[in-house]
Amino acid sequence: MPKFEECLQRLEKIVDQLERGDVPLEQALALFEEGMKLSNDCRSELESAEGKVEILLKQGNKVTPQPFDADATEARTKK
């Protein structure tokens, strides 16, 4: 999986291409589909990082990294 920064750069290029409006419909649809996948990947990575930061902040003065469990974090946020 590409790194977050690489995904974001590619997503920006896709948005630029689509905003120009000079690509054929079939290519625009393919770009849109790729962009949606990249957007979802970026969002997942950001949510994971947010969960890790939350765990660190909850440690108070003692900053001790803990394994991040995305399922447990999602369950806590839905309460």
URSUL-V181558 format. One record per residue. PHI is phi in radians with two decimals (none if undefined). OMEGA is omega in whole degrees, -180 to 180 (* if undefined). Layout:
BEGIN
phi=PHI omega=OMEGA
phi=PHI omega=OMEGA
END
This chain:
BEGIN
phi=none omega=179
phi=-1.11 omega=179
phi=-1.20 omega=-178
phi=-0.93 omega=-177
phi=-1.09 omega=178
phi=-1.16 omega=178
phi=-1.09 omega=-179
phi=-1.13 omega=178
phi=-1.09 omega=179
phi=-1.12 omega=179
phi=-1.08 omega=178
phi=-1.10 omega=178
phi=-1.13 omega=180
phi=-1.11 omega=179
phi=-1.05 omega=178
phi=-1.03 omega=-180
phi=-1.09 omega=-178
phi=-1.21 omega=179
phi=-1.19 omega=178
phi=-1.14 omega=177
phi=1.28 omega=-177
phi=-1.82 omega=178
phi=-1.88 omega=178
phi=-1.05 omega=-176
phi=-0.93 omega=-178
phi=-1.06 omega=178
phi=-1.18 omega=179
phi=-1.08 omega=178
phi=-1.13 omega=178
phi=-1.12 omega=178
phi=-1.12 omega=179
phi=-1.06 omega=179
phi=-1.07 omega=178
phi=-1.09 omega=180
phi=-1.08 omega=179
phi=-1.13 omega=178
phi=-1.13 omega=179
phi=-1.08 omega=179
phi=-1.07 omega=178
phi=-1.12 omega=178
phi=-1.09 omega=179
phi=-1.10 omega=-180
phi=-1.08 omega=179
phi=-1.08 omega=180
phi=-1.15 omega=178
phi=-1.14 omega=179
phi=-1.12 omega=177
phi=-1.11 omega=179
phi=-1.12 omega=179
phi=-1.07 omega=178
phi=-1.11 omega=179
phi=-1.14 omega=178
phi=-1.12 omega=179
phi=-1.03 omega=179
phi=-1.08 omega=180
phi=-1.11 omega=-179
phi=-1.15 omega=-179
phi=-1.24 omega=180
phi=-1.34 omega=179
phi=1.19 omega=-178
phi=-1.23 omega=-179
phi=-1.68 omega=-179
phi=-1.55 omega=-179
phi=-2.24 omega=179
phi=-1.09 omega=176
phi=-2.22 omega=176
phi=-1.04 omega=-179
phi=-1.64 omega=178
phi=-2.01 omega=-175
phi=-1.03 omega=-179
phi=-1.13 omega=-180
phi=-1.19 omega=179
phi=-1.14 omega=179
phi=-1.11 omega=179
phi=-1.12 omega=179
phi=-1.17 omega=-177
phi=-1.34 omega=-180
phi=-1.54 omega=-179
phi=-1.23 omega=*
END
